[in-house]
Amino acid sequence: MYWLQALDIKLFHFINGSLSNPLFDWLMPILSGGNGVMQIFVPAAITATLAAIFFGNTKIRLCALMMFLVVALGDPLIVNTIKHAVARSRPCITLPDVIERLGCSQSGSMPSAHAANWFAVTMVAFLFYRRSLWFMLPMALGVSFSRVYNGVHYPSDVLAGAILGAGYAAAFVIGLQTAWNFIGRNWFSTWHARLPLLLNPDCGIKEEKPDVPESKSGTTKFFNSQIRNPKSEIEWLRLGYVFIFVGLIGRWIYLASGTIELSQDEAYQWTWSKHLALSYYSKPPGIALIQFAGTHLFGDTQFGVRFFSPLFAGIASFLLLRFFAREIGARPSFALLIIATATPLLGVGAILMTIDPPLVLCWTLAMVAGWRAAQPDGKMRHWLIVGLAMGLGFLCKYTAAYQIICWIIFFVLAPASRIHLRKPGPWLALIIFLACTLPVVVWNSQHGWITAHHVASNAGLGSQWKIRTLDFLLAEFALLNPIFFIGMMWAMIAFWKFRRERPLWLYFFCMGAPVFFGHLLWSFHSRIQPNWIAPSILPMFCLMVAYWNEKFRSGWRWAKPIFTFGVALGIFALAIMYQSNLIAKLTGQLLPGEKDPSRRVRAWKEAAALAETEREKLEQPGKPAFILCSHYGITGLFSFYSPKAKAALQTEPLVYPAGSDEPDNQFYFWPEYNYREHRKGQNAIYVTEIDLYRIDNDWLWKWLAHQSLNRTRPPSKPLPPRIAQEFESVTDLGEHDFMIGNRVFHREHMWACYNLK
């Protein structure tokens, strides 16, 4: 093997050094994505993809989709896995006299991701269009050669990448065709007859359009008619089931990979699961019970904490799929699933275990059961489900009570539904809901109604008026997907003239719009967090899909391309949020740590490890040391990520929030967290999170141009006087940056505190 390594190195030096010339010095960095070429390539690639989506035929769309999938799946799952396993250093790191033309990355060298991705795309293009080889193969060879010429890969790296990429791309396409032959014939026979060969879509049976009744004006009359193909309806439903199942498994795999860490709220509420109670300072008991179940199934792990979040999203999707397919149609029902998946706010909620996922599930269940209950033949059991779902939602988040307001508005706007007010159903539902609030009421009665004060403070009831409406609308515009936000707002206004003819549309409006517009009005007074409208999103999306489905069925030709663009935009945004490093594949560089969308769920392990190391330095024989944190969220994170603190959580905690005379978090109510009583005479490390470096307002343009960013250190935060008074002496340990690679994700200031008084 030595002679192969020697040959590899000699060939590298020949390409990197001996072949140097002005033309290659200019061209090769461009082929590797340097010299600002990504500023041209990325928009061009996006434009080409959109053109394929909007104007291409089925074959072009399938080709573009498979190109995307082989890169999106092959790069992280195959190439990066092998890179980490081989762990070969790049030649620009290990060899002398290397001419570096792009800078040197610290990531692995074998295999080359550039070569793998380009040859994968080339193989897919070749399988669909044989003549594409005349253009794609020279491009793939040129990019691969440039990696060696620029000094960032050995020749064997690009050879391995090329073989690997072409191989798994061919296997993917062939495997997909094989799977389609089996699944299509058995589950989607109608579609398989139209599209038997993915590589040759034109060989299938052409779809025959059904006869459609026409109005007197000669236009298609879909508004008052529902034409459904029963077999097609079943196949769309089956596709929805597959989509939900794949999404559930995919999210679980993503969480099990450990790509992201816990957020502050998740870690804080994990500590609640170790102290079960009727309620808590700021939240009902639901989240603690959910995390208790998850961590008892899978241990005190990130996966255990988050296990139920994808499951709740899957159950809510199943309920909506069945309900919407029955009431509107299976195809628009599947479109609703796609829209929900491509909405950033809902996508994040499907992986983070906060109080919103169970609330959204309970709200959705109450909405689905409520429509059935509100029908003339609605049964008592439907109202009982409504009451129980609303009650369970309240035990997860107090805003579930908003659904009572939604029901009141529906009864006001829908006279036909008021007949139920003369029956016991709605009132029994209300009684069940009120019964579910008893644990919260009992706990608060024992603790001075502290939650009421907290909720009032959180809503800004005692603050001065400060208009934040534009902030609220811009946040929702981005997090609900700009295309879907506009479509939703349009539908909520345009449907109004059809409200009497479309009672279901009115029902969707009443189940979502009051929450959204209520928060919109309150944004004229105080700041509104974007997730506060979470339970209203799915009802408003139901109205949006129902409305635009009618437009599509009546022949409005722009509905499909706009929908496709919105889905593509949302999936792209979610991909960056789930794995922010993917942006480097498009632009050639990572986002600044300060602007990384995953910053709040990364680099906490490093911060906890440093705090634990400093704590151990203060320990003395017979004199333990502990950690003090300025915020309850940091307390939760350090308790989770410090092995010693996690083990001691329920006996004698090692991590505490800084003391307070008034209750401001749940730790205040647990006696073992009164460190001033239990830790007298001991030393401590005090940790506070500080602001990140400030970046110029024009950072985006500089970043796109691959220019260095100007960073300014923010003013230092002084030690709180209370902490200084609690200890005999304090030593400043300085500010610490917690980084992944060369990017700063968090900054902490630490002090060594001696002898608690």
VOGU-3710 file (C-alpha; in Angstrom, 3 decimals, decimal comma):
1> mywlqaldik> 0,000/0,000/0,000  2,961/2,315/0,526  3,606/2,638/-3,194  -0,013/3,671/-3,750  0,293/6,407/-1,128  3,565/7,556/-2,668  1,964/7,635/-6,123  -0,978/9,583/-4,718  1,331/12,202/-3,185  3,483/12,498/-6,317
11> lfhfingsls> 0,432/12,927/-8,493  -0,882/15,536/-6,068  2,341/17,578/-6,232  2,367/17,269/-10,021  -1,178/18,660/-10,342  -0,909/21,184/-7,516  2,541/22,483/-8,394  3,969/21,360/-11,723  0,832/22,143/-13,720  0,523/25,648/-12,264
21> nplfdwlmpi> -0,243/28,303/-14,863  -2,118/31,623/-14,914  -5,158/30,177/-16,693  -5,621/27,376/-14,164  -4,894/29,750/-11,290  -7,917/31,761/-12,426  -10,195/28,907/-13,544  -9,739/26,232/-10,880  -10,825/28,306/-7,859  -13,922/29,231/-9,852
31> lsggngvmqi> -14,743/25,573/-10,517  -14,380/24,889/-6,786  -16,774/27,700/-5,929  -14,241/30,357/-4,977  -13,648/33,907/-6,186  -17,277/34,814/-5,601  -18,580/32,297/-8,136  -21,165/31,038/-5,645  -22,849/34,415/-5,874  -23,578/33,522/-9,502
41> fvpaaitatl> -23,939/29,763/-9,246  -26,455/29,675/-6,388  -28,995/32,059/-8,002  -28,498/30,270/-11,322  -29,107/26,862/-9,744  -32,190/28,117/-7,923  -33,508/29,736/-11,104  -32,957/26,531/-13,074  -34,745/24,490/-10,414  -37,709/26,862/-10,367
51> aaiffgntki> -37,839/26,838/-14,152  -37,944/23,037/-14,085  -40,739/23,105/-11,505  -42,877/25,729/-13,217  -42,260/25,129/-16,904  -40,771/21,655/-17,225  -42,557/18,455/-18,102  -42,835/15,456/-15,804  -39,476/14,039/-16,888  -37,606/17,262/-16,141
61> rlcalmmflv> -39,291/17,560/-12,757  -38,416/13,990/-11,816  -34,833/14,528/-12,918  -34,520/17,716/-10,855  -36,105/16,006/-7,841  -33,725/13,048/-7,993  -30,726/15,335/-8,395  -31,793/17,145/-5,271  -32,358/13,926/-3,335  -29,038/12,270/-4,212
71> valgdplivn> -27,177/15,358/-3,021  -29,375/16,025/0,013  -29,179/12,401/1,183  -25,858/11,227/-0,188  -23,701/14,070/1,103  -24,607/13,899/4,819  -25,443/10,193/5,098  -22,776/8,598/2,910  -19,963/11,029/2,138  -19,751/12,651/5,568
81> tikhavarsr> -20,078/9,286/7,321  -17,116/7,909/5,382  -15,159/11,129/5,953  -15,535/10,790/9,702  -14,714/7,072/9,608  -11,570/7,476/7,471  -10,513/10,749/9,165  -7,864/11,512/6,568  -6,296/14,961/6,884  -6,218/17,209/3,855
91> pcitlpdvie> -2,940/17,617/1,969  -2,865/21,333/2,737  -2,562/20,331/6,413  -0,139/17,405/6,270  2,115/18,067/3,274  4,791/20,760/2,939  5,035/23,142/-0,008  1,343/22,932/-0,899  0,012/25,808/-2,975  -3,233/26,814/-1,278
101> rlgcsqsgsm> -5,568/28,633/-3,621  -8,784/28,438/-1,576  -7,724/28,234/2,039  -7,636/24,970/3,954  -10,629/23,336/5,612  -10,274/21,233/8,764  -12,851/18,679/7,614  -11,859/15,237/6,362  -10,265/14,681/2,981  -11,447/11,208/1,897
111> psahaanwfa> -13,704/11,175/-0,102  -14,177/14,507/-1,870  -17,737/15,754/-1,381  -17,440/18,020/-4,428  -16,537/15,059/-6,635  -19,206/12,822/-5,116  -21,960/15,398/-5,526  -21,033/16,347/-9,075  -20,712/12,762/-10,270  -23,959/11,856/-8,508
121> vtmvaflfyr> -25,777/14,650/-10,325  -24,047/13,683/-13,580  -25,200/10,077/-13,214  -28,817/11,105/-12,591  -28,765/13,440/-15,589  -27,253/10,678/-17,743  -29,924/8,165/-16,748  -32,657/10,606/-17,764  -30,943/12,279/-20,719  -28,107/10,379/-22,373
131> rslwfmlpma> -26,775/13,403/-24,256  -26,349/15,360/-21,021  -23,094/13,443/-20,552  -21,384/15,709/-23,091  -21,865/18,679/-20,761  -22,132/17,181/-17,291  -19,115/14,861/-17,411  -16,599/17,604/-18,334  -18,046/19,765/-15,559  -17,741/16,958/-13,003
141> lgvsfsrvyn> -14,185/16,176/-14,125  -13,255/19,850/-14,047  -14,599/20,364/-10,525  -12,851/17,190/-9,321  -9,553/18,209/-10,904  -9,851/21,678/-9,346  -9,993/20,181/-5,861  -6,526/18,692/-6,337  -5,148/21,721/-8,164  -6,322/24,003/-5,356
151> gvhypsdvla> -4,524/21,857/-2,779  -7,521/20,695/-0,745  -7,732/17,024/-1,848  -5,510/14,145/-2,933  -6,202/12,582/-6,334  -7,417/9,432/-4,566  -9,970/11,553/-2,682  -11,631/12,786/-5,844  -11,407/9,366/-7,501  -13,128/7,766/-4,532
161> gailgagyaa> -15,700/10,558/-4,453  -16,429/10,211/-8,170  -16,904/6,439/-7,999  -18,911/6,702/-4,807  -21,178/9,496/-6,049  -21,903/7,888/-9,402  -22,464/4,558/-7,674  -24,951/5,624/-5,043  -26,768/7,856/-7,534  -27,283/4,937/-9,911
171> afviglqtaw> -28,289/2,689/-7,015  -30,725/5,330/-5,773  -32,480/5,765/-9,120  -32,631/2,027/-9,805  -33,765/1,330/-6,244  -36,433/3,993/-6,509  -37,729/2,455/-9,731  -37,791/-1,005/-8,141  -39,631/0,304/-5,097  -42,096/2,151/-7,326
181> nfigrnwfst> -42,811/-1,016/-9,289  -43,748/-2,861/-6,108  -45,498/-0,065/-4,219  -47,143/1,449/-7,281  -48,728/-1,767/-8,517  -50,076/-2,646/-5,083  -51,050/0,686/-3,526  -51,193/3,242/-6,337  -52,271/1,267/-9,373  -53,920/4,219/-11,121
191> wharlpllln> -50,808/6,358/-10,854  -48,508/3,466/-11,743  -50,463/2,889/-14,939  -49,866/6,527/-15,879  -46,220/6,513/-14,777  -44,774/2,983/-14,931  -41,204/4,123/-15,634  -39,727/7,035/-13,718  -37,006/7,488/-16,335  -39,545/7,568/-19,165
201> pdcgikeekp> -42,788/9,143/-17,897  -44,270/9,469/-21,390  -44,793/5,718/-21,824  -47,724/5,529/-19,392  -51,457/5,618/-20,003  -52,707/9,140/-20,503  -55,166/10,443/-17,921  -58,698/10,933/-19,169  -60,330/14,052/-17,843  -63,850/13,526/-16,454
211> dvpesksgtt> -66,848/15,245/-17,898  -67,430/18,419/-15,959  -70,754/20,260/-15,744  -70,653/23,715/-17,220  -72,465/26,836/-16,221  -74,619/28,815/-18,604  -71,652/31,021/-19,362  -69,733/27,982/-20,553  -67,243/28,016/-17,693  -66,579/25,028/-15,502
221> kffnsqirnp> -69,044/24,854/-12,639  -67,088/23,411/-9,759  -68,262/25,657/-6,985  -71,361/23,682/-6,154  -70,214/20,294/-7,403  -67,764/17,784/-6,033  -66,399/15,346/-8,609  -64,270/12,699/-6,947  -62,742/9,521/-8,282  -63,117/7,005/-5,422
231> kseiewlrlg> -59,990/5,076/-6,435  -57,945/8,250/-6,738  -59,245/9,419/-3,356  -58,010/6,198/-1,755  -54,609/6,550/-3,389  -54,186/10,124/-2,201  -55,085/8,976/1,303  -52,529/6,183/1,098  -49,915/8,647/-0,052  -50,776/10,775/2,957
241> yvfifvglig> -50,295/7,816/5,295  -46,907/7,066/3,748  -45,916/10,713/3,989  -46,851/10,894/7,680  -45,019/7,646/8,487  -41,865/8,645/6,610  -41,930/12,074/8,242  -42,293/10,526/11,701  -39,417/8,082/11,214  -37,279/10,761/9,567
251> rwiylasgti> -37,729/13,149/12,479  -36,936/10,432/15,002  -33,766/9,568/13,081  -32,807/13,230/12,973  -33,292/13,580/16,726  -31,385/10,358/17,413  -28,435/11,681/15,383  -27,802/14,347/18,015  -27,374/17,095/15,415  -28,907/19,639/17,768
261> elsqdeayqw> -28,875/19,925/21,539  -31,634/20,897/23,923  -32,976/24,423/24,085  -33,147/26,307/27,359  -36,886/25,715/27,791  -36,579/21,993/27,066  -33,805/21,522/29,623  -35,607/23,672/32,193  -38,811/21,677/31,792  -36,810/18,428/31,943
271> twskhlalsy> -35,985/19,343/35,541  -39,735/19,587/36,156  -40,130/15,953/35,091  -37,941/15,061/38,082  -40,290/16,962/40,414  -43,828/16,031/39,334  -46,523/18,334/40,687  -50,091/19,475/40,016  -48,752/22,535/38,202  -45,714/24,791/37,954
281> yskppgiali> -44,758/28,428/38,233  -45,258/29,335/34,585  -46,846/26,299/32,930  -49,393/23,535/33,578  -48,163/20,016/34,388  -48,571/18,508/30,908  -45,044/19,126/29,642  -43,501/17,611/32,787  -45,621/14,467/32,436  -44,739/14,154/28,750
291> qfagthlfgd> -41,015/14,460/29,435  -41,384/12,077/32,381  -42,829/9,464/30,014  -40,244/10,088/27,295  -37,238/9,905/29,603  -38,574/6,783/31,317  -38,807/5,118/27,922  -35,440/6,254/26,547  -33,523/7,560/29,538  -32,399/11,097/30,305
301> tqfgvrffsp> -31,260/11,696/26,743  -32,036/14,308/24,133  -34,074/11,702/22,265  -36,003/10,824/25,415  -36,842/14,473/26,033  -38,058/14,995/22,452  -39,520/11,604/21,581  -43,152/12,689/21,744  -42,843/15,855/19,667  -42,648/14,090/16,260
311> lfagiasfll> -45,302/11,645/17,463  -47,705/14,468/18,326  -47,064/16,035/14,910  -47,757/12,696/13,231  -51,024/12,154/15,118  -52,213/15,695/14,348  -51,355/15,146/10,673  -53,303/11,875/10,642  -56,367/13,522/12,175  -56,263/16,360/9,655
321> lrffareiga> -55,677/14,033/6,709  -58,728/11,912/7,504  -60,952/14,845/8,417  -60,032/17,053/5,469  -60,242/14,161/3,004  -63,776/13,403/4,175  -64,976/17,000/4,112  -63,032/18,527/1,194  -61,177/15,810/-0,696  -58,148/13,545/-0,410
331> rpsfalliia> -55,972/15,480/-2,842  -56,355/18,863/-1,085  -55,961/16,959/2,183  -52,545/15,768/1,043  -51,724/19,311/-0,075  -52,567/20,469/3,455  -50,030/17,985/4,854  -47,359/19,265/2,487  -48,096/22,869/3,446  -47,890/22,090/7,159
341> tatpllgvga> -44,577/20,307/6,611  -43,166/23,213/4,604  -44,056/25,786/7,270  -40,957/26,649/9,343  -42,821/27,331/12,590  -44,641/23,990/12,438  -41,528/22,180/11,236  -39,521/23,336/14,226  -42,417/22,473/16,524  -42,326/18,913/15,187
351> ilmtidpplv> -38,861/18,281/16,675  -38,597/20,505/19,769  -40,459/19,297/22,870  -42,011/22,510/24,124  -45,570/23,149/25,282  -46,779/23,976/21,759  -46,767/20,502/20,079  -49,204/18,888/22,563  -51,364/22,031/22,512  -51,586/21,967/18,702
361> lcwtlamvag> -52,515/18,276/18,800  -55,261/18,814/21,382  -56,593/21,895/19,561  -56,712/19,929/16,300  -58,513/17,003/17,935  -61,062/19,365/19,479  -61,587/21,058/16,109  -62,061/17,774/14,232  -64,440/16,339/16,840  -66,180/19,696/17,183
371> wraaqpdgkm> -67,231/19,862/13,543  -68,795/16,436/13,828  -70,470/17,431/17,098  -71,873/20,637/15,566  -73,730/18,756/12,817  -77,498/18,251/13,206  -76,866/14,556/13,922  -73,883/15,228/16,203  -73,595/12,765/19,060  -72,884/13,308/22,732
381> rhwlivglam> -69,593/11,420/22,450  -68,282/14,018/20,020  -68,899/16,800/22,538  -67,207/14,745/25,245  -64,130/14,411/23,017  -64,177/18,174/22,448  -64,229/18,875/26,171  -61,509/16,337/26,957  -59,248/17,549/24,135  -59,618/21,171/25,228
391> glgflckyta> -58,983/20,201/28,837  -55,852/18,227/27,994  -54,712/21,150/25,877  -55,125/23,454/28,866  -52,987/21,090/30,944  -50,243/21,669/28,371  -50,647/25,409/27,786  -53,078/27,939/29,203  -53,878/29,415/25,788  -56,017/26,337/25,098
401> ayqiicwiif> -58,747/28,345/26,833  -58,837/30,585/23,740  -60,782/27,808/22,021  -63,765/28,622/24,228  -63,767/32,101/22,668  -63,525/30,484/19,243  -66,612/28,388/19,992  -68,552/31,414/21,202  -67,749/33,267/17,971  -68,798/30,235/15,921
411> fvlapasrih> -72,156/29,988/17,700  -72,700/33,707/17,082  -71,835/33,541/13,370  -73,482/30,181/12,602  -77,151/30,341/13,705  -77,828/26,744/12,673  -75,328/25,497/15,236  -77,085/27,181/18,160  -79,556/24,345/18,408  -76,859/22,472/20,319
421> lrkpgpwlal> -76,887/25,106/23,048  -80,302/23,735/24,026  -78,749/20,295/24,420  -76,363/19,042/27,117  -73,441/18,355/24,745  -71,607/21,724/24,732  -72,227/22,226/28,438  -70,829/18,823/29,340  -67,794/19,636/27,205  -67,364/22,848/29,182
431> iiflactlpv> -67,680/20,974/32,483  -65,009/18,471/31,404  -62,739/21,343/30,400  -63,237/23,061/33,756  -62,563/19,788/35,580  -59,234/19,536/33,775  -58,243/22,947/35,114  -58,546/21,792/38,736  -54,901/20,680/39,162  -53,723/24,137/38,095
441> vvwnsqhgwi> -56,292/25,872/40,297  -55,385/23,774/43,342  -51,638/24,322/42,919  -52,048/28,070/42,431  -54,330/28,369/45,431  -51,511/26,853/47,472  -48,894/29,218/46,026  -50,527/32,620/46,085  -51,891/32,501/42,501  -48,379/33,107/41,258
451> tahhvasnag> -49,143/31,846/37,735  -51,774/34,541/37,227  -49,204/37,200/38,100  -46,651/35,591/35,775  -49,055/35,343/32,828  -50,168/38,956/33,308  -46,552/40,095/33,385  -45,671/37,996/30,338  -48,542/39,553/28,398  -47,367/43,032/29,343
461> lgsqwkirtl> -50,577/43,988/31,134  -48,764/46,362/33,443  -46,423/47,826/30,850  -46,742/50,973/28,804  -48,123/50,868/25,293  -45,458/50,063/22,729  -46,523/49,263/19,180  -44,846/46,063/17,928  -47,331/45,202/15,185  -44,833/45,326/12,341
471> dfllaefall> -42,469/43,031/14,252  -45,303/40,557/14,781  -46,409/40,565/11,136  -42,862/40,247/9,785  -42,108/37,362/12,132  -45,263/35,494/11,119  -44,653/36,325/7,450  -41,292/34,558/7,652  -42,123/31,699/10,022  -45,426/30,754/8,379
481> npiffigmmw> -43,742/30,785/4,939  -44,266/34,016/2,950  -46,313/32,290/0,247  -48,611/30,543/2,700  -48,940/33,623/4,901  -50,182/35,688/1,956  -52,487/32,886/0,800  -53,860/32,479/4,320  -54,551/36,170/4,819  -56,176/36,427/1,396
491> amiafwkfrr> -58,416/33,437/2,104  -59,504/34,761/5,520  -60,710/37,947/3,854  -62,029/36,598/0,546  -64,031/33,718/2,026  -66,298/36,057/3,983  -68,843/36,491/1,190  -69,222/32,696/1,002  -69,548/32,120/4,744  -73,255/31,224/4,598
501> erplwlyffc> -72,803/28,789/1,716  -69,649/27,283/3,177  -70,251/26,645/6,900  -67,094/24,528/7,118  -65,031/27,481/5,923  -66,663/29,620/8,584  -65,859/26,943/11,162  -62,171/26,937/10,179  -62,160/30,723/10,407  -63,672/30,673/13,885
511> mgapvffghl> -61,213/28,027/15,126  -58,146/30,028/14,089  -58,707/33,647/13,115  -59,788/34,939/16,571  -56,464/33,810/18,055  -54,445/35,354/15,244  -56,302/38,657/15,112  -56,473/38,855/18,896  -52,688/38,701/19,094  -52,446/41,120/16,188
521> lwsfhsriqp> -54,507/43,659/18,117  -52,488/43,101/21,293  -49,281/43,730/19,327  -50,297/47,409/19,342  -49,645/47,268/23,091  -46,885/44,726/23,686  -44,501/42,402/21,955  -45,999/39,091/20,768  -43,866/35,968/20,468  -44,382/34,265/17,076
531> nwiapsilpm> -45,264/30,888/18,595  -48,160/32,294/20,637  -50,481/31,832/17,648  -49,403/28,187/17,147  -52,831/26,570/17,753  -54,476/28,844/15,189  -52,163/27,926/12,311  -53,696/24,619/11,221  -57,317/25,898/11,244  -56,267/28,918/9,172
541> fclmvaywne> -54,354/26,654/6,790  -57,462/24,480/6,472  -59,423/27,539/5,390  -56,647/28,545/3,013  -56,500/25,140/1,310  -60,294/24,866/1,096  -60,553/28,306/-0,502  -57,677/27,950/-2,961  -58,746/24,418/-3,847  -61,978/25,899/-5,168
551> kfrsgwrwak> -59,973/28,432/-7,161  -57,800/25,646/-8,566  -60,800/23,495/-9,474  -62,451/26,433/-11,194  -59,455/26,725/-13,506  -57,167/29,304/-11,865  -53,912/28,126/-13,440  -51,520/29,917/-11,077  -52,572/27,945/-7,999  -50,331/24,955/-8,718
561> piftfgvalg> -47,060/26,789/-9,513  -47,491/29,146/-6,556  -48,172/26,173/-4,286  -45,079/24,397/-5,629  -42,925/27,470/-5,116  -44,203/27,874/-1,563  -43,426/24,246/-0,751  -39,938/24,501/-2,272  -39,255/27,700/-0,331  -40,465/26,159/2,927
571> ifalaimyqs> -38,511/22,919/2,515  -35,367/24,911/1,752  -35,848/27,062/4,855  -36,496/24,003/7,027  -33,442/22,212/5,660  -31,279/25,176/6,674  -32,936/25,313/10,097  -32,487/21,571/10,671  -28,925/21,459/9,336  -27,508/24,953/8,970
581> nliakltgql> -24,213/23,597/7,622  -26,021/22,881/4,345  -25,748/26,565/3,501  -22,040/25,979/2,929  -22,917/23,601/0,102  -24,633/26,468/-1,695  -22,420/29,412/-0,841  -19,079/27,801/-0,085  -19,036/29,077/3,504  -20,906/28,670/6,760
591> lpgekdpsrr> -23,173/31,298/8,231  -21,636/33,408/11,004  -22,306/31,765/14,344  -24,156/34,867/15,498  -26,680/34,429/12,651  -26,923/30,645/12,589  -30,609/29,627/12,985  -29,593/26,655/15,152  -27,477/28,738/17,526  -29,870/28,291/20,446
601> vrawkeaaal> -29,592/24,496/20,305  -25,852/24,049/19,806  -22,588/24,345/21,770  -24,181/23,920/25,199  -22,194/20,774/25,972  -18,972/22,756/25,694  -20,291/25,480/27,989  -21,425/22,939/30,596  -18,091/21,106/30,409  -16,094/24,281/31,064
611> aeterekleq> -18,315/25,251/33,995  -17,862/21,769/35,467  -14,082/21,961/35,003  -13,922/25,301/36,794  -16,173/23,974/39,553  -13,872/21,024/40,161  -10,923/23,393/40,526  -12,679/25,038/43,474  -13,394/21,788/45,277  -11,381/21,058/48,384
621> pgkpafilcs> -11,374/18,056/50,728  -14,550/18,270/52,762  -15,603/21,425/50,944  -17,672/20,782/47,780  -18,287/23,449/45,160  -21,341/24,202/43,057  -22,430/26,208/39,996  -24,626/29,312/40,041  -26,366/30,460/36,852  -27,932/33,805/36,071
631> hygitglfsf> -30,882/32,240/34,208  -33,121/29,250/34,812  -32,596/28,049/31,227  -28,822/27,865/31,671  -29,415/26,086/34,982  -31,439/23,433/33,176  -28,878/23,011/30,391  -25,908/22,686/32,733  -27,878/20,236/34,882  -28,563/18,120/31,797
641> yspkakaalq> -25,153/18,237/30,114  -22,960/17,902/33,200  -22,886/14,163/34,075  -22,251/14,823/37,759  -25,010/17,427/37,947  -27,463/15,125/36,158  -26,716/12,295/38,581  -27,190/14,559/41,616  -30,276/16,387/40,358  -32,803/14,781/42,694
651> teplvypags> -30,554/14,428/45,744  -28,238/17,397/46,177  -28,162/19,626/43,075  -24,819/20,904/41,784  -26,306/23,621/39,558  -28,542/26,392/40,923  -30,160/29,543/39,599  -29,034/32,738/41,290  -31,127/33,500/44,345  -34,101/35,836/44,360
661> depdnqfyfw> -36,337/37,251/47,081  -39,383/36,896/44,826  -40,439/33,832/42,788  -39,298/34,207/39,193  -38,935/30,560/38,159  -39,879/27,068/39,313  -36,622/26,486/41,215  -37,820/28,998/43,809  -40,441/26,490/45,012  -38,081/23,535/45,496
671> peynyrehrk> -36,402/23,611/48,935  -33,287/21,754/47,762  -32,494/24,679/45,443  -32,107/27,103/48,334  -28,309/27,112/48,078  -27,976/29,803/50,750  -29,295/27,298/53,253  -27,612/24,115/51,993  -24,266/25,407/50,673  -22,994/27,805/53,333
681> gqnaiyvtei> -19,218/28,135/53,441  -18,760/26,525/50,011  -17,233/27,884/46,808  -19,095/28,356/43,546  -18,713/29,220/39,883  -21,098/31,962/38,807  -22,017/31,878/35,106  -23,950/34,431/33,099  -24,655/34,453/29,376  -23,400/37,601/27,657
691> dlyridndwl> -24,131/39,196/24,316  -22,545/37,878/21,157  -20,168/39,981/19,129  -21,917/42,702/17,179  -21,771/42,455/13,408  -22,202/45,337/10,988  -25,670/45,787/9,504  -24,334/45,027/6,027  -22,943/41,656/7,133  -25,077/39,705/4,658
701> wkwlahqsln> -23,589/41,362/1,581  -20,052/41,015/2,905  -20,695/37,387/3,741  -22,056/36,669/0,266  -18,993/38,365/-1,207  -16,715/36,217/1,004  -15,376/39,307/2,725  -14,278/39,346/6,351  -16,905/40,577/8,804  -16,264/43,327/11,307
711> rtrppskplp> -17,095/42,285/14,852  -17,316/44,508/17,896  -17,046/43,205/21,436  -20,101/44,288/23,451  -19,619/45,988/26,827  -18,843/43,583/29,652  -21,522/42,830/32,211  -20,503/43,487/35,812  -20,980/40,923/38,526  -24,429/41,401/40,097
721> priaqefesv> -24,067/43,108/43,492  -26,179/40,394/45,102  -23,665/37,699/44,149  -20,757/39,793/45,400  -22,531/40,270/48,724  -23,285/36,562/49,135  -19,613/35,493/49,025  -16,543/36,605/50,954  -14,496/37,134/47,777  -14,869/36,821/44,022
731> tdlgehdfmi> -12,318/36,327/41,228  -13,130/37,225/37,637  -12,421/34,249/35,343  -13,117/36,267/32,215  -15,322/35,884/29,177  -15,396/32,624/27,247  -16,443/31,956/23,663  -18,076/28,615/22,900  -17,444/27,671/19,328  -18,130/25,024/16,730
741> gnrvfhrehm> -15,249/25,177/14,308  -14,306/28,825/14,178  -17,826/30,154/14,781  -18,976/31,568/18,107  -22,398/30,300/19,229  -22,463/31,437/22,860  -20,473/33,626/25,197  -20,362/33,223/28,958  -18,763/35,263/31,714  -17,570/33,284/34,727
751> wacynlk> -16,516/34,238/38,238  -14,980/32,083/40,968  -16,855/32,815/44,197  -15,348/31,841/47,558  -17,015/31,013/50,863  -20,752/31,520/50,661  -21,795/33,597/53,651
//
